[in-house]
Amino acid sequence: MASTRPSPRRDPVLLYRIQSDHAAGLAPAQIAEKHSLPVYTVTQALRRDSRPRALPDPYGLAQRRPDHRDATLLYWVGYVAACGAVYDGAMPTLVLDVDERDVAHIDALLADLCEGRPGCEFCQSSTRGLQAYIRDRDLGRLLLRWGIPGDDRSVSVPIAFIPSSLLPHFVRGYLEGGRGTPPFGTKITPTHAAAVGKVVFEGAPAFLDALRKSLRPHAEAPGTLLVRRSGAAVLTYTGRPALRLLRFAYRDAARSLPRADRLRQTLHAHPRARRRG
């Protein structure tokens, strides 16, 4: 019977463990034996790029104290996790489902995450709408290490990879990258806190279950997790818990959608309005 174990390139937790074992002093052959992998696979996982990269991998981030720069980077990890997929191959390609109102926002992503100027093309999909194709080998490989899903969208970023201090930025990115989910995936972007009655996350069930546990102290409610027949899931917060989550996600918005500016200002400037709902 064929193994159902994912390729190490598609198993970010395994890649993290390989790096941890190497840092603990294990040789590649020992790591390979421990995880029942070919030595070549381990050496490839441990290979480092010679040039500096804007986005650290999860293990590299865990070895230092996060700073303001990491807040922007983790925002993009959340954004890409919500609306993107990495198609693996000789040239890993990041494909993003883009709201037509946010085309210019992709320029900010390229400036923050990519060295040089990678190829980026916009195409109209008959099933997913407007999409951005970003061809950058280093970025694609890094996003695989973060757990960005493939075309089946059946997995996502392990929440354990997100430092608690950076969770608001990841959550903000995930909310803003949502297509078809409130508050930013609908036709009308709310301009004040009192207009937000619902916050919805869509994704893989295991990912959303872990996210729900991490968000419970901030929402002061568990949220409602529903798994659809398709296998995808939605995590929903309404009323006060929804507003609490928005305050949490925007408490220090280093990067966010331009069309969310007015909402962000009301979250910070009008405490009474924030308590409504």
For each residue, the residues with C-beta under 8 A, 3 or more apart:
1:
2:
3:
4:
5: 11
6: 10 11
7: 10 11
8: 11 14 15 18 37 41 45
9: 15 88 144
10: 6 7 88 144 150 155
11: 5 6 7 8 14 15
12: 15 16 58 144 145 146 147 157 158 161
13: 16 17 147 158
14: 8 11 17 18 35
15: 8 9 11 12 18 19 45 57 59 145
16: 12 13 19 20 58 59 145 161
17: 13 14 20 21 35
18: 8 14 15 21 22 31 35 42 45 46
19: 15 16 22 23 45 46 57 59
20: 16 17 23 24 59
21: 17 18 24 26 30 31 34
22: 18 19 25 26 28 31 46
23: 19 20
24: 20 21
25: 22
26: 21 22 30 31 34
27: 30 31
28: 22 31 32 39 42 43 46
29: 32 33 39 42
30: 21 26 27 33 34
31: 18 21 22 26 27 28 34 35 37 42
32: 28 29 35 36 37 38 39 41 42
33: 29 30 36
34: 21 26 30 31
35: 14 17 18 31 32 42
36: 32 33
37: 8 31 32 41 42
38: 32 41 42
39: 28 29 32 42 43
40: 43 44
41: 8 32 37 38 44 45
42: 18 28 29 31 32 35 37 38 39 45 46
43: 28 39 40 46 47
44: 40 41 47
45: 8 15 18 19 41 42
46: 18 19 22 28 42 43
47: 43 44
48:
49: 53 138
50:
51: 115 138
52: 115
53: 49 56 115 138 142
54: 73 112 113 114 115
55: 73 76 77 113 139 142 143
56: 53 60 61 70 73
57: 15 19 60 61 142 145 146
58: 12 16 61 62 145 146 158 161
59: 15 16 19 20 62 63
60: 56 57 63 64
61: 56 57 58 64 66 70 161 163
62: 58 59 161 163
63: 59 60
64: 60 61
65:
66: 61 70 71 74 163 165 166
67: 70 71
68: 71 72 254
69: 72 73
70: 56 61 66 67 73 74 163 166
71: 66 67 68 74 75 166 169 252 254 255
72: 68 69 75 76 112 169 254 255
73: 54 55 56 69 70 76 77 112 113
74: 66 70 71 77 78 162 163 166 169 170 173
75: 71 72 78 79 169 170 172 173 254 255 256
76: 55 72 73 79 80 109 112 113 173 255
77: 55 73 74 80 81 143 146 148 157 162 170 173
78: 74 75 81 82 157 169 170 171 172 173 174 175 177
79: 75 76 82 83 84 109 173 174 176 177
80: 76 77 83 84 94 96 109 143 148 173 177
81: 77 78 84 146 147 148 149 156 157 170 173 174 177 203
82: 78 79 173 174 175 176 177 178 179 201 202 203
83: 79 80 96 97 98 177 178 179
84: 79 80 81 94 95 96 97 143 148 149 177
85: 94 95 148 149 150 151 153
86: 92 93 94 95 140 143 144 148 149 150
87: 92 93 95 150 151
88: 9 10 92 140 144 150
89: 92 93
90:
91: 135 137 140
92: 86 87 88 89 136 137 139 140 141 143 144
93: 86 87 89 133 134 135 140
94: 80 84 85 86 133 134 135 136 139 140 143 148
95: 84 85 86 87 131 132 133 134 151
96: 80 83 84 106 131 132 134
97: 83 84 128 129 130 131 179
98: 83 102 103 106 122 129 130 131 132
99: 102 130 179 184 185
100: 103 129 130
101: 189 259
102: 98 99 105 106 257 259
103: 98 100 106 122 130 132
104: 107 108 258
105: 102 108 109 257 258
106: 96 98 102 103 109 110 120 132 134
107: 104 110 111
108: 104 105 111 112 255
109: 76 79 80 105 106 112 113
110: 106 107 113 114 117 118 120 134
111: 107 108 114
112: 54 72 73 76 108 109 255
113: 54 55 73 76 109 110 139
114: 54 110 111 117 118 134 136 139
115: 51 52 53 54 138
116:
117: 110 114
118: 110 114 134 135 136 139
119: 133 134 135 136
120: 106 110 132 133 134 135
121: 132 133
122: 98 103 130 131 132 133
123: 130 131 133
124: 129 130 131
125: 128 129 130 131
126:
127:
128: 97 125 131
129: 97 98 100 124 125 179
130: 97 98 99 100 103 122 123 124 125
131: 95 96 97 98 122 123 124 125 128
132: 95 96 98 103 106 120 121 122
133: 93 94 95 119 120 121 122 123
134: 93 94 95 96 106 110 114 118 119 120 139
135: 91 93 94 118 119 120 140
136: 92 94 114 118 119 139 140
137: 91 92 140 141
138: 49 51 53 115 141 142
139: 55 92 94 113 114 118 134 136 142 143
140: 86 88 91 92 93 94 135 136 137 143 144
141: 92 137 138 144 145
142: 53 55 57 138 139 145 146
143: 55 77 80 84 86 92 94 139 140 146 148
144: 9 10 12 86 88 92 140 141 147 148
145: 12 15 16 57 58 141 142
146: 12 57 58 77 81 142 143 157 161
147: 12 13 81 144 155 156 157 158 161
148: 77 80 81 84 85 86 94 143 144 156 157
149: 81 84 85 86 152 153 154 155 156 204
150: 10 85 86 87 88 153 154 155
151: 85 87 95
152: 149
153: 85 149 150 156 203 204 232
154: 149 150 204 231
155: 10 147 149 150 204 206 207
156: 81 147 148 149 153 203 204 207
157: 12 77 78 81 146 147 148 161 162 170 207
158: 12 13 58 147 161 207 210
159: 162 207 210 211 213 214
160: 210
161: 12 16 58 61 62 146 147 157 158
162: 74 77 157 159 166 167 170 214
163: 61 62 66 70 74 166 167
164: 167
165: 66
166: 66 70 71 74 162 163 169 170
167: 162 163 164 170 171 214
168: 171 172 248 249 250 251 252
169: 71 72 74 75 78 166 172 173 249 252 253 254 255
170: 74 75 77 78 81 157 162 166 167 173 174
171: 78 167 168 174 175 211 215 245 248 249
172: 75 78 168 169 175 176 249 250 253 256
173: 74 75 76 77 78 79 80 81 82 169 170 176 177 255
174: 78 79 81 82 170 171 177 178 201
175: 78 82 171 172 178 183 184 199 201 249
176: 79 82 172 173 184 256 257 260
177: 78 79 80 81 82 83 84 173 174
178: 82 83 174 175 181 184 185 200 201 202
179: 82 83 97 99 129 185
180: 185 186 202
181: 178 184 185 186 200 201 202 234
182: 185 186 196 197 198 199 200
183: 175 186 189 190 196 198 199 246 263
184: 99 175 176 178 181 189 257 259 260
185: 99 178 179 180 181 182 200
186: 180 181 182 183 189
187:
188:
189: 101 183 184 186 259 260 263
190: 183 193 195 196 263
191: 195 262 263 266
192: 195 262 263 266 270 273
193: 190 196 243 246 263 266 267 270 273 274 276 277
194: 266 273 276 277
195: 190 191 192 263
196: 182 183 190 193 199 242 243 246 263 277
197: 182 238 239 242 277
198: 182 183 236 237 238 242
199: 175 182 183 196 236 237 238 241 242 245 246
200: 178 181 182 185 234 235 236 237
201: 82 174 175 178 181 208 211 234 235 236
202: 82 178 180 181 208 232 233 234 235
203: 81 82 153 156 207 208 211 232 233 235
204: 149 153 154 155 156 207 208 232 233
205: 208 209 225 227 231 232 233
206: 155 209 210
207: 155 156 157 158 159 203 204 210 211
208: 201 202 203 204 205 211 212 225 233 234 235
209: 205 206 212 213 225
210: 158 159 160 206 207 213 214
211: 159 171 201 203 207 208 214 215 235
212: 208 209 215 216 222 223 225 235
213: 159 209 210 216
214: 159 162 167 210 211
215: 171 211 212 218 219 223 245 248
216: 212 213 219 220 221 222 223
217: 220
218: 215 244 245 248
219: 215 216 222 223 237 241 242 244 245 248
220: 216 217 240 241 244
221: 216 237 240 241 244
222: 212 216 219
223: 212 215 216 219 235 236 237 241
224: 235 236 237
225: 205 208 209 212 233 234 235
226: 233 234 236
227: 205 231 232 233
228: 231 232 233 234
229:
230:
231: 154 205 227 228
232: 153 202 203 204 205 227 228
233: 202 203 204 205 208 225 226 227 228
234: 181 200 201 202 208 225 226 228
235: 200 201 202 203 208 211 212 223 224 225
236: 198 199 200 201 223 224 226
237: 198 199 200 219 221 223 224 241 242 245
238: 197 198 199 241 242
239: 197 242 243 277
240: 220 221 243 244 275 277
241: 199 219 220 221 223 237 238 244 245
242: 196 197 198 199 219 237 238 239 245 246 277
243: 193 196 239 240 246 247 274 275 276 277
244: 218 219 220 221 240 241 247 248
245: 171 199 215 218 219 237 241 242 248 249
246: 183 193 196 199 242 243 249 250 263 267
247: 243 244 250 251 267 274
248: 168 171 215 218 219 244 245 251
249: 168 169 171 172 175 245 246 253
250: 168 172 246 247 253 256 263 264 267 268
251: 168 247 248
252: 71 168 169
253: 169 172 249 250 256 264
254: 68 71 72 75 169
255: 71 72 75 76 108 112 169 173
256: 75 172 176 250 253 260 261 264
257: 102 105 176 184 260 261
258: 104 105 261
259: 101 102 184 189
260: 176 184 189 256 257 263 264
261: 256 257 258 264 265
262: 191 192 265 266
263: 183 189 190 191 192 193 195 196 246 250 260 266 267
264: 250 253 256 260 261 267 268
265: 261 262 268 269
266: 191 192 193 194 262 263 269 270 273 274
267: 193 246 247 250 263 264 270 274
268: 250 264 265
269: 265 266
270: 192 193 266 267 273 274
271: 274 275
272: 275 276
273: 192 193 194 266 270 276
274: 193 243 247 266 267 270 271
275: 240 243 271 272
276: 193 194 243 272 273
277: 193 194 196 197 239 240 242 243
